[in-house]
Amino acid sequence: MQLQQTNTSLKHTSTSDWLSSSWGRSSEAGLKQRRLPEDIRLPQSLLKERRYGSANLIQIVKQVALPLFNQMFARSDSRLILTDVEGVILASWGQEKFKEKLTTIALSSGACWQEQLKGTNAIGTAIVEAKPVSIIGDQHFIHQHRFISCSACPIFDHQGQMIGILDITSEQQQHSSTVQLLVQNMIQLIENQLLSHIPQGTIRIDLAYAKSLLHSGWQGIVIADKTGQILAHNQVASQLLEQASVVGESIESLFEKPLSESSFVFEKQQLQRPPKRTRALTMSCDLHHGDHHIEHVWQQANKVIDKDISLLILGETGVGKGEFVKALHKQSQRKSAPLVAVNCGALPKDLIESELFGYAPGAFTGASHKGYQGKIRQADKGILFLDEIADMPLEAQCRLLHVLQDKSVVPVGSNQSINVDCQIIAATHKNLEQLVESGEFRQDLYYRLNGLTFHLPSLKEREDKPALIKAIHQKYAEHSQRICPSLMKRFCTYSWPGNIRELDNLLKVTALLSSGEPQLTLEHVPNHLAQQLKTLSNSLLSSAAQFQTCSPQLQANQANSLLPEGTDLKTAVEDTLVQTYQANQGNISKTSRILGVSRNTIYRKLKTLGIL
């Protein structure tokens, strides 16, 4: 058999059975190893319809999987690929040069990678096997495909139905054994996010092998109605319960054994009618660990969230604007109604109006014959969060202004006005005032949205950076693992251009790479960031050594030359003081020893800066 001649190692691996079967199916389909298969792909019009039907899944992949992929593969010849259940490529992300190389084998948008069409490959074989699959180099049936290695995993919806495939494809020599684990972790995050769209009025049960894994990507989730009948669950729950699907069963049937005899722990949450409590305006939020600015903003937002005043949140990408809105929703009088989030920058310009305002049956080619309600009507009685509002096209801005003024919406293709009642929260990382001046954003809409505007600080500006890093690390890492002090110092010095999102994604990855280790160290950090942290640390040490050997006047001149453009020496000194203070968890004595400045001076300066 040609399979054994091409890849003799298969006889000695656990993959040999399913891989041999896949090669057999490829031969039976009439494919030839040395002949590149025909390029079967959807026309653009049909591909557009499929993308529209999978818009929610594509958005979730961009939110939870793409940042992880970028963290690990930003500088490698790799692509993150999403297909539908039929193997049609809906979207892909990654190196553009590698994308061009993959077009030579038709691994591009609209192409169908079913096993019967392309031979043994991770996407098509994962569909057939309905399980995670890695195809490494020569394991591909088609000879021209063997320069790549791929790891793919099916995505299942809340009813256990396969809805797509997520795949990472790399140059063969760059594909490590950890890729499959990373893809499976992405799938868990995606499926957990899909479950968040289950209607309220339900009970959620979180399952895990150990308590430390609750509230992580490794937990099982079961959703049941108020009678105890199971409506949905993720694949981790299936594995824990050792059943492919438990939809339709009762919660009681899952836990007939006493808890002490069970191999896992669980936690139940009531998702409707929570215990009544008085909301105190002085209550601190969980979004910070001692940052006074965020606490002040939180208090302000809480005072107006129920007063029909639009909120506008400003801040760099990744600072946590979405999490802030989720926390506000939970505190508001609208908490029992939906929070509907729309990323205005992620929606295609030709689809944003129908996505926001809905459309009438048959409003355009490819439209559902039932019509579509639209995000604004979905948020009725609740909160509509318009993220990246600056990227909304001018035509859609005009329609949104009418919604805010009239409190009603007219679906695309209809002349019927429908009343809506929703709180609007908008957010952007761009300067809206400049966009208004340049004519790219409507001035009247800006003033409608600008009821109360506040700014969330970047991660490098946060006062609580060490505590925040520890908290996020503990969310993903094994319970006993700690961050080694030298790595924590590097983390606190790094500028974090991606802010909390970058930090969160990094610590997800390092939790996987450091599994079983007592300490998280620099060797567990992905290479591209590890190099930056080393360079940053060496640069600071070198600059400090040179600085100490200079005369006072030369010190001042050199210090100013080392600063970023637009930064004065006073600001740099203050930043160094604050960073050192934070890196030592607020220990003034340690800060004093490291900087060579008296404790009284440190105390007085921190008090002047408003930190004490």
Residue, then its C-alpha position, 0 to 999 in steps of 0.5 A: m500500500q502506498l501509504q506505508q511506503t510514503n510514511t512508514s512511521l504510521k505503523h508505530t503511532s496511535t494515529s495509524d488507524w484513522l490515518s490509514s482509513s483516511w488514505g483509503r477513502s482518498s484513494e476510493a474517491g479517485l484522487k491521485q497522490r501526484r496530481l493536484p486536485e481540482d480547485i472547487r470553490l464557491p462563487q463570491s455571491l454564495l460565499k457572501e451568503r455563507r459568511y452572513g449566515s456564520a457572521n456570529l461564529i466569525q465574530i467570536v473566532k475574531q474575539v477569542a481565537l485570533p488574539l491567541f493565534n497572533q500571540m503565538f504565530a505573529r511572525s511565523d508562516s502560519r494561518l488561522i482558518l475557519t471553515d463551515v461544516e462542509g469544509v468551505i473556507l469562510a475566513s483566514w488570518g495570518q501572514e500575508k506572504f504565506k497566504e499567497k503561497l497557500t493559494t498555489i494549493a487553493l487553500s484560500s477563501g471560498a475553497c472547499w477542503q472536504e476530504q473526498l475533494k482534497g484527500t487526507n487533510a486536517i480540515g476534511t479529515a476532522i469533519v469525517e472523524a468529528k474529532p481533533v486532527s493533526i496532519i503533519g507534512d508527508q501524512h497528507f495524501i496529495h504530494q503538493h500539500r506536504f510542505i504544510s502541517c495542519s491542526a484542526c478541530p470541529i466546533f460544536d454548537h449548544q446542541g452538539q451539532m458540528i457547525g464548523i472547523l478551526d484550523i492552524t496551518s503552518e510551514q511543516q518545520q514551524h508546526s510544533s506539538t503544542v499547536q493541537l493543544l492550542v487549537q483545542n483550547m481555542i475551541q473551548l473558548i469559542e464554544n463557551q462564548l456560543l453558550s453565552h447566547i442562550p436566553q436568560g431564564t436558565i440555570r448554568i452549571d459549571l463542571a471541572y475535574a478540580k475547583s481550580l479549573l472552574h471559571s477557566g477555558w477548561q470547564g464544562i458548562v451545562i445550561a438547563d431551564k427552570t424545570g431542570q431539563i438540559l438545553a445545551h452544553n459544551q464539549v468539555a461537559s460531554q467529556l466530563l460526563e462521558q456522553a456525546s450529548v445530554v440535551g433533553e435529559s434532567i440535571e438530576s440524572l447527571f448527579e445520581k451519585p453523591l458528590s463525594e463519589s464524583s470525579f469532578v466538582f460543579e458550581k450552579q448559577q441562577l441566571q434569572r431572578p438573582p437575590k434582591r440586594t440594594r445597589a450601593l453607589t460606593m460599591s467597588c467594581d471587580l475591574h481593577h485591583g487598586d486603580h483610583h482612576i478606574e474606580h472614579v470612572w466606575q462610580q460616575a458611570n453607576k450614577v447615570i447608567d439608569k438615567d437614560i443618558s448615553l455613555l461614551i467610553l474612550g480608550e486604547t484598543g484592549v483596555g477592557k471597554g467591553e468588560f466595563v460595559k458588562a459590569l455596568h449591565k450587571q449593576s443596572q436596572r436593565k440587567s434582566a434584559p439583554l446586553v447586545a454588543v456590536n463591533c462596528g469595525a468588524l461588520p462589512k460596510d454593506l451588511i452593517e445596516s441590515e445587521l443593526f436595523g434588521y431587514a424585511p423578508g426578501a429585502f435583498t438578494g440572499a436575505s432570509h425569507k423570514g426577515y431579521q430583527g436586527k441588533i437594536r431590536q434585540a437590545d429592547k429593554g436592555i443595553l446596546f453596546l456599539d464598540e468601535i463606533a468611529d468605524m460606522p459608515l456615514e449612512a448607518q450613522c444617519r439611521l442611528l441618529h434617527v433611532l436615538q431621536d425617535k426611539s424607533v427603528v425602520p428595518v431595511g426594505s420596510n417603511q414600518s417604524i418599530n418602537v425600541d427602548c434601549q440604553i446606548i453605550a458607545a466606545t472607540h479608540k479613535n479621536l471622535e472630535q477630529l473625525v467630526e472636524s474632518g467630516e468622517f463622523r456626524q457632529d449631531l450623532y457625536y453630541r447624541l452619544n456624548g452624554l457622559t464621556f470617560h477615559l479608561p487608562s492603558l495598561k502601562e498607565r495602570e496603578d494596579k499593574p502587578a496585582l492585575i497581572k497576578a489576578i489574570h495569571q491565576k485565572y488561567a494557570e494551575h492553582s499553585q503556580r507563581i510568576c517568578p519575580s524577575l519575569m514580573k519585573r519585566f512584565c511591569t516594565y513592558s509597554w503592553p501596546g495591546n493592553i489588557r487584551e495582550l496580557d490576557n492572551l499571553l497568560k492564556v498561552t503561558a498557562l498552556l506552555s508552563s503546565g505542571e511547572p511551579q513557576l512561570t518564567l521567561e522560558h515559557v513566554p513565546n519567542h517574539l515577546a521573550q526577545q522584547l522583554k530581554t532587550l528591554s531589560n538589557s537596555l534599561l540595565s545598560s542605560a542605568a550603568q552608563f548614567q551612574t558614571c556621568s557627571p550631573q550635567l551629562q546625566a541630565n543631557q543623556a537622560n533626556s536623549l534616552l527619553p521618548e520624543g515628547t517626554d521630559l525628564k521629570t515625567a520619566v523620573e516619576d514614571t520610574l518611581v511609580q513602576t518601581y513602587q508597583a513592581n514591589q507591591g507597594n513596599i516603600s523600603k524596597t523602592s527606596r533601596i532600589l532607587g537609592v532615594s530616602r524613604n521620606t522622599i519616596y513617600r512625599k513624591l508618591k503623595t504628591l502624585g496622588i498614589l498615597 
